[in-house]
Amino acid sequence: MTDDTIRWTTPTRRDALRYGTALAASGGLAGCSSILGGGSDDTESGSGSYTVSMSPMGEVTFEEPPETVFTRLTHHADMAFALGRGDSITAMHAPDYYDGLWNQFVERLPGVTLDWTGLYSSWKPSKEKLYELDSDVHLADPAWIAEQDAWSREDFEEVATNISPWFGNSLSDRHTEPAPGWQEGYEYYTLWEQFEIVADAFRERKRYEKLAAVHDDLVSTIESDLPPESERPSAVMLASADLDEIYAYTVNNPGFLTAHTRPFGVSDAFDGEIETNTVVDFETLLSADPDVIFFLGGFEPGTSLPKRKEAFRSDPVASEITAVQNGRMYPQGARYQGPIMHLFQLEMTAKQLYPDTFGEWPTYEEGPYPEIPAEERLFDREQVAAAIRGDV
C-alpha cells in the first residue's frame, strides 16, 4: 500500500454490503455520480448488487440499500433525513443540539418528524463504539476524520472490513486540502452533487429527483431576479456564544458551507483581508462595515436574537456598523447544511438580502422558522415533505 493510494478490497462481514474495487484517492471512477456496474440498473428496487463511486472512497458495492446510518457531520445527517432515513441514524455530532436546531425548520414540513436526541455524539468516534453501533454504512469522510483524529489507514480498513463501508465527503465544505496520504485524486462536490451520489447509494433516486426539482426551481427564481452587482450589499456571518469571542465567516468562498450565501453575489465585507473562521472584535467589524450581518445559529432554541441585536446596538463601536444602524441583522441556521436545511436557508437569505425582489423577511425573535404565507414562499413545503415521507 502506497502513501497516496488506499485499496479496500476485502469483502465486509455483511452479506448486505460490500466493497467493490476501491479506487480511493485516485482519479478513475471516483466521484462518478451514476450507479456503475452491478447486477441491476434499477436504482430503486431492483435486485442484485450495484456500485456507487465517491471520492475519497472510490467504488463501493452494495447488495442492498443500507438501513442504519452512522454520520459524523450534519450535512450527511440531513441527507439521510431527506432520504427518509432520519430515524435510522445511529450517531451524529452534538445530536441534542442539532435536533433542536433542525426541528425549528422541520416544524414547517407537514407530516414530517425528526428525533435525534440521545444518539451517540460522534465528533471523536472510537472504533469500539463503531463496533457497538454496528451501522450498515458510515456516512462520513475518512479523509476528514484522518485530519481531525489519530486514525490510521489500518483503522479505516478494519472498520470497512469488519463493520461496513465508509461513504462520505466532507472536505468539499471549504475545498480544504486533505491530510497527507489522502490528497491524490481527492474530488470536491457541490452539496447537491454529493446528495445525488448518496441517494444512489441508498437507491432513492425518486426522492432525490423530487427534491432536486424543488431546488432547481428555487435557484432559477433567485438567478433570474438578482439585482445588478452595484445594488448588492456587503455581508459577513458571525457566530458567538458571547461577545467575548466572535467568529467571522466569509460568505462567498468555495464550498458547500456558503452554498446558501454565495449564489446571491454579495461581497465579502472584509474584502479578503481575513480568512473565514477568524476571531474578530467590534473594531474589526466596524472597519469592514458590512451592510448585512448574519447570525449563525440564530435559530438555536434558547438563543435570544433580540438580546444579541441589542448587544450590538448598545455598544458604542458596534452601533456605528451600517448593518446595525439599518437593522439588517438576521438569523441563519447552520453551515454544515444538507439539502433540507439548504432549501430553507436559500429562501431566508433571499428575503433577508433582497426584500424588494423576493418579499420581506418576517420579524423573527425565537421559535420555529417563521410561517411565511403560501403566496410568498419561494419553495413548496408539501413537495419537500412528500419526498421525505416517500410519497414520490
C-alpha positions as CSV (number, residue, x, y, z in Angstrom):
1,M,0.0,0.0,0.0
2,T,1.5,3.3,-1.0
3,D,1.1,6.6,0.8
4,D,-1.2,8.0,-1.9
5,T,-3.4,5.0,-2.7
6,I,-5.9,3.3,-0.5
7,R,-7.3,-0.1,-1.5
8,W,-10.1,-1.7,0.4
9,T,-10.7,-4.9,-1.5
10,T,-11.6,-7.4,1.3
11,P,-15.4,-8.1,1.5
12,T,-17.1,-6.8,4.6
13,R,-18.6,-9.1,7.3
14,R,-22.0,-8.2,6.0
15,D,-23.6,-10.0,3.1
16,A,-25.8,-7.0,2.5
17,L,-22.9,-4.5,1.9
18,R,-19.5,-5.0,0.5
19,Y,-16.7,-3.0,-1.1
20,G,-16.0,-3.5,-4.8
21,T,-12.8,-2.4,-6.3
22,A,-11.7,0.5,-4.3
23,L,-10.2,3.3,-6.2
24,A,-9.9,5.7,-3.3
25,A,-7.6,8.7,-3.7
26,S,-7.2,8.0,-7.4
27,G,-8.9,9.6,-10.5
28,G,-10.6,6.8,-12.3
29,L,-14.2,6.2,-11.3
30,A,-14.0,8.1,-8.0
31,G,-16.6,10.8,-8.0
32,C,-18.9,9.5,-10.7
33,S,-22.5,10.2,-9.6
34,S,-24.1,7.4,-11.5
35,I,-24.5,3.8,-10.5
36,L,-21.8,1.7,-12.0
37,G,-21.6,-2.0,-12.9
38,G,-23.5,-4.2,-10.5
39,G,-26.2,-6.8,-11.2
40,S,-29.0,-4.4,-11.7
41,D,-29.5,-0.9,-13.2
42,D,-32.7,-0.3,-11.3
43,T,-31.8,2.5,-8.9
44,E,-34.9,2.0,-6.7
45,S,-35.8,-1.6,-6.0
46,G,-34.1,-4.0,-8.4
47,S,-32.3,-7.0,-7.0
48,G,-28.6,-7.6,-7.4
49,S,-25.5,-5.7,-6.5
50,Y,-24.9,-2.1,-7.5
51,T,-21.8,0.0,-7.3
52,V,-21.6,3.7,-6.5
53,S,-18.5,5.8,-6.5
54,M,-17.5,8.8,-4.4
55,S,-14.2,10.4,-3.5
56,P,-12.2,9.6,-1.5
57,M,-13.6,6.0,-1.2
58,G,-13.8,5.2,-4.8
59,E,-16.1,2.4,-5.8
60,V,-18.3,0.9,-3.1
61,T,-20.6,-2.0,-4.0
62,F,-23.8,-2.7,-2.2
63,E,-26.0,-5.8,-2.3
64,E,-29.0,-3.8,-0.8
65,P,-29.5,-0.3,0.5
66,P,-28.2,0.5,4.0
67,E,-30.7,0.7,6.7
68,T,-28.8,2.0,9.7
69,V,-26.5,5.0,9.2
70,F,-23.5,6.4,11.1
71,T,-22.8,10.1,10.5
72,R,-20.2,12.5,11.7
73,L,-21.3,15.9,10.4
74,T,-24.8,17.3,9.9
75,H,-24.7,17.7,6.1
76,H,-24.7,13.9,6.0
77,A,-27.3,13.5,8.7
78,D,-29.6,15.9,6.7
79,M,-29.0,13.8,3.6
80,A,-30.1,10.7,5.4
81,F,-33.1,12.5,6.8
82,A,-34.1,13.8,3.3
83,L,-34.0,10.3,2.0
84,G,-36.4,9.0,4.7
85,R,-33.6,7.7,7.0
86,G,-33.9,10.3,9.8
87,D,-34.9,7.6,12.3
88,S,-32.1,5.2,11.1
89,I,-29.2,7.4,12.1
90,T,-27.1,5.8,14.9
91,A,-24.7,8.7,15.5
92,M,-24.0,12.3,14.7
93,H,-22.1,15.4,16.1
94,A,-23.9,17.1,19.0
95,P,-27.2,15.2,18.5
96,D,-29.3,17.0,21.1
97,Y,-28.1,20.5,19.9
98,Y,-28.8,19.8,16.2
99,D,-32.0,18.0,17.0
100,G,-33.3,21.3,18.5
101,L,-31.9,23.4,15.6
102,W,-33.2,21.2,12.8
103,N,-36.6,20.9,14.3
104,Q,-37.0,24.6,14.0
105,F,-37.3,24.0,10.3
106,V,-38.9,20.6,10.3
107,E,-41.8,22.3,12.0
108,R,-42.8,23.7,8.6
109,L,-42.8,20.4,6.8
110,P,-46.3,18.8,7.1
111,G,-46.4,15.2,8.3
112,V,-42.6,15.0,8.9
113,T,-40.9,14.5,12.3
114,L,-37.3,14.2,13.4
115,D,-35.8,13.0,16.6
116,W,-32.0,12.8,17.0
117,T,-32.0,13.2,20.8
118,G,-29.9,10.7,22.7
119,L,-27.8,9.5,19.8
120,Y,-24.1,8.8,20.2
121,S,-22.1,12.1,19.7
122,S,-19.6,11.2,17.1
123,W,-17.2,14.1,17.0
124,K,-14.4,11.9,18.1
125,P,-15.6,8.3,17.4
126,S,-13.8,5.3,18.7
127,K,-13.5,2.0,16.8
128,E,-15.0,0.2,19.8
129,K,-18.1,2.4,19.6
130,L,-18.4,1.8,15.9
131,Y,-18.4,-2.0,16.6
132,E,-21.1,-1.4,19.2
133,L,-23.3,0.7,16.8
134,D,-22.9,-1.9,14.0
135,S,-24.2,0.6,11.4
136,D,-24.9,-0.5,7.8
137,V,-22.9,2.4,6.4
138,H,-20.6,5.0,7.7
139,L,-21.8,8.2,6.0
140,A,-18.6,10.1,6.8
141,D,-15.4,11.1,5.1
142,P,-12.3,9.1,6.2
143,A,-10.0,11.9,4.9
144,W,-11.8,14.4,7.2
145,I,-11.6,12.0,10.2
146,A,-7.9,11.4,9.5
147,E,-7.3,15.2,9.5
148,Q,-9.1,15.6,12.9
149,D,-8.2,12.4,14.8
150,A,-5.3,9.9,15.1
151,W,-6.8,7.3,12.8
152,S,-4.5,5.2,10.7
153,R,-5.3,3.6,7.3
154,E,-5.4,0.3,9.1
155,D,-8.2,1.7,11.4
156,F,-10.3,2.7,8.4
157,E,-9.7,-0.6,6.7
158,E,-10.6,-2.5,9.8
159,V,-14.0,-0.7,10.1
160,A,-14.7,-1.1,6.4
161,T,-13.9,-4.8,6.5
162,N,-15.4,-5.9,9.8
163,I,-18.4,-3.5,10.1
164,S,-19.5,-1.6,7.0
165,P,-18.2,0.8,4.3
166,W,-17.2,4.4,4.6
167,F,-19.2,6.6,2.1
168,G,-19.0,10.4,2.6
169,N,-17.2,13.6,1.6
170,S,-16.7,16.5,3.9
171,L,-13.7,18.5,2.6
172,S,-16.0,19.9,0.0
173,D,-17.1,22.2,2.8
174,R,-14.3,24.7,2.1
175,H,-12.3,22.9,-0.5
176,T,-9.6,22.4,2.1
177,E,-6.6,20.3,1.3
178,P,-6.8,16.7,2.6
179,A,-4.3,15.3,5.1
180,P,-1.1,13.8,3.8
181,G,-1.8,10.5,2.0
182,W,-5.3,11.5,1.0
183,Q,-4.5,14.2,-1.5
184,E,-4.1,12.3,-4.7
185,G,-7.3,12.4,-6.7
186,Y,-9.4,13.9,-3.9
187,E,-12.5,15.5,-5.5
188,Y,-14.8,18.3,-4.4
189,Y,-18.6,18.2,-4.9
190,T,-21.3,20.7,-4.6
191,L,-23.9,19.9,-1.9
192,W,-26.4,18.6,-4.4
193,E,-23.8,16.6,-6.4
194,Q,-22.9,14.8,-3.3
195,F,-26.5,14.3,-2.3
196,E,-27.2,12.7,-5.7
197,I,-24.4,10.2,-5.1
198,V,-25.6,9.4,-1.6
199,A,-29.2,9.0,-2.9
200,D,-27.9,6.4,-5.4
201,A,-26.1,4.6,-2.6
202,F,-29.5,4.3,-0.8
203,R,-31.4,3.6,-4.0
204,E,-33.5,6.6,-3.5
205,R,-33.3,8.2,-7.0
206,K,-37.0,9.2,-6.9
207,R,-36.7,11.0,-3.6
208,Y,-33.6,12.8,-4.8
209,E,-35.2,13.9,-8.1
210,K,-38.3,15.3,-6.4
211,L,-36.1,17.3,-4.0
212,A,-33.7,18.3,-6.8
213,A,-36.6,19.7,-8.9
214,V,-37.7,21.9,-5.9
215,H,-34.1,23.1,-5.6
216,D,-33.7,23.8,-9.3
217,D,-36.9,25.9,-9.4
218,L,-35.7,27.8,-6.3
219,V,-32.3,28.5,-7.8
220,S,-33.8,29.5,-11.1
221,T,-36.1,32.0,-9.3
222,I,-33.1,33.5,-7.5
223,E,-30.8,33.7,-10.5
224,S,-33.5,35.3,-12.7
225,D,-34.2,38.1,-10.3
226,L,-30.9,39.1,-8.8
227,P,-30.3,42.8,-8.8
228,P,-27.3,44.3,-10.6
229,E,-23.9,43.9,-8.8
230,S,-23.9,47.6,-8.0
231,E,-27.1,47.2,-5.9
232,R,-25.9,44.1,-3.9
233,P,-24.8,44.6,-0.3
234,S,-21.7,43.5,1.6
235,A,-22.1,40.9,4.3
236,V,-20.5,38.8,7.0
237,M,-21.6,35.8,9.0
238,L,-20.9,35.8,12.8
239,A,-21.1,33.2,15.4
240,S,-20.5,33.7,19.1
241,A,-21.7,32.1,22.4
242,D,-21.0,35.5,23.9
243,L,-19.5,38.8,22.7
244,D,-16.1,38.0,24.2
245,E,-15.3,35.7,21.2
246,I,-16.9,36.5,17.9
247,Y,-16.1,34.2,14.9
248,A,-16.4,35.8,11.5
249,Y,-17.1,33.7,8.3
250,T,-16.9,35.0,4.8
251,V,-19.9,34.5,2.6
252,N,-18.6,33.7,-0.9
253,N,-15.6,31.4,-0.6
254,P,-15.8,28.0,-2.4
255,G,-17.5,25.0,-0.8
256,F,-21.0,24.0,0.5
257,L,-20.7,26.0,3.7
258,T,-21.5,29.1,1.7
259,A,-24.0,27.4,-0.7
260,H,-26.8,29.5,0.8
261,T,-25.0,32.9,0.5
262,R,-22.7,32.6,-2.5
263,P,-25.5,32.4,-5.1
264,F,-26.6,35.9,-4.1
265,G,-23.5,37.7,-5.3
266,V,-22.9,39.7,-2.2
267,S,-19.4,41.0,-1.5
268,D,-17.3,39.9,1.4
269,A,-17.3,42.8,3.9
270,F,-13.7,42.0,4.8
271,D,-12.6,42.2,1.1
272,G,-10.4,39.2,1.6
273,E,-8.4,40.7,4.4
274,I,-9.3,38.0,6.9
275,E,-9.8,34.3,6.5
276,T,-13.1,32.6,7.3
277,N,-13.4,31.3,10.9
278,T,-11.4,34.2,12.4
279,V,-12.0,35.7,15.8
280,V,-12.8,39.5,15.4
281,D,-13.8,42.3,17.7
282,F,-16.2,45.2,17.2
283,E,-13.4,47.5,15.9
284,T,-12.6,45.0,13.2
285,L,-16.2,44.7,12.3
286,L,-16.6,48.5,12.1
287,S,-13.6,48.7,9.8
288,A,-15.2,46.2,7.5
289,D,-18.6,47.9,8.0
290,P,-20.9,45.2,6.5
291,D,-24.3,46.2,5.1
292,V,-25.7,42.9,6.4
293,I,-24.8,40.7,9.4
294,F,-25.9,37.1,9.5
295,F,-26.0,35.5,13.0
296,L,-25.1,31.8,12.6
297,G,-27.2,29.7,14.9
298,G,-29.8,32.5,15.2
299,F,-32.5,29.8,15.3
300,E,-31.0,27.9,18.2
301,P,-33.6,27.1,20.8
302,G,-32.9,29.2,23.9
303,T,-31.0,31.8,21.9
304,S,-32.4,35.3,22.2
305,L,-32.0,37.1,18.9
306,P,-33.4,40.4,20.3
307,K,-30.7,40.3,23.1
308,R,-28.0,39.6,20.6
309,K,-29.1,42.6,18.4
310,E,-29.4,44.8,21.4
311,A,-25.8,44.0,22.5
312,F,-24.6,45.4,19.1
313,R,-26.9,48.4,19.3
314,S,-25.9,49.4,22.8
315,D,-22.1,49.1,22.2
316,P,-20.5,52.5,21.2
317,V,-18.4,50.9,18.5
318,A,-20.7,48.2,17.1
319,S,-23.6,50.7,17.0
320,E,-21.7,52.5,14.2
321,I,-21.8,49.5,11.9
322,T,-24.0,50.1,8.9
323,A,-25.9,46.8,9.3
324,V,-26.6,47.6,12.9
325,Q,-27.8,51.2,12.2
326,N,-30.1,49.9,9.4
327,G,-31.4,47.0,11.4
328,R,-30.1,44.5,8.9
329,M,-29.1,41.7,11.3
330,Y,-30.6,38.4,10.5
331,P,-30.6,34.8,11.8
332,Q,-29.2,31.8,9.9
333,G,-29.3,28.1,10.7
334,A,-26.1,26.0,10.1
335,R,-23.2,26.0,7.8
336,Y,-23.0,22.2,7.6
337,Q,-26.3,22.1,5.8
338,G,-27.8,19.2,3.9
339,P,-30.5,19.5,1.2
340,I,-33.4,20.3,3.6
341,M,-31.6,23.0,5.6
342,H,-30.3,24.4,2.3
343,L,-33.7,25.0,0.9
344,F,-34.8,26.9,3.9
345,Q,-31.6,28.9,4.0
346,L,-31.8,29.9,0.4
347,E,-35.3,31.2,0.9
348,M,-34.5,33.1,4.1
349,T,-31.3,34.6,2.6
350,A,-33.1,35.7,-0.5
351,K,-35.7,37.6,1.6
352,Q,-33.1,39.0,4.0
353,L,-30.8,40.3,1.3
354,Y,-33.3,41.4,-1.3
355,P,-36.8,42.0,0.3
356,D,-37.9,44.2,-2.6
357,T,-37.4,41.3,-5.0
358,F,-38.2,38.2,-3.0
359,G,-40.5,39.5,-0.3
360,E,-39.9,40.8,3.2
361,W,-38.3,38.5,5.8
362,P,-40.7,38.4,8.7
363,T,-39.7,39.7,12.1
364,Y,-38.2,36.8,13.9
365,E,-37.3,36.6,17.6
366,E,-37.4,33.0,18.6
367,G,-39.0,29.7,17.9
368,P,-39.5,27.8,14.6
369,Y,-38.8,29.1,11.2
370,P,-41.5,31.8,10.7
371,E,-44.7,30.8,9.0
372,I,-44.5,32.6,5.6
373,P,-47.8,33.0,3.7
374,A,-48.1,30.4,0.9
375,E,-48.1,33.0,-1.8
376,E,-44.8,34.5,-0.5
377,R,-42.9,31.2,-0.2
378,L,-40.0,30.5,-2.6
379,F,-40.4,26.7,-2.5
380,D,-43.2,24.3,-1.9
381,R,-43.1,22.8,1.6
382,E,-45.5,20.0,0.7
383,Q,-43.3,18.8,-2.2
384,V,-40.3,18.6,0.2
385,A,-42.3,16.9,2.9
386,A,-43.7,14.4,0.4
387,A,-40.2,13.4,-0.7
388,I,-39.1,12.9,2.8
389,R,-42.2,10.8,3.6
390,G,-41.7,8.8,0.5
391,D,-44.7,10.0,-1.4
392,V,-42.9,10.0,-4.8
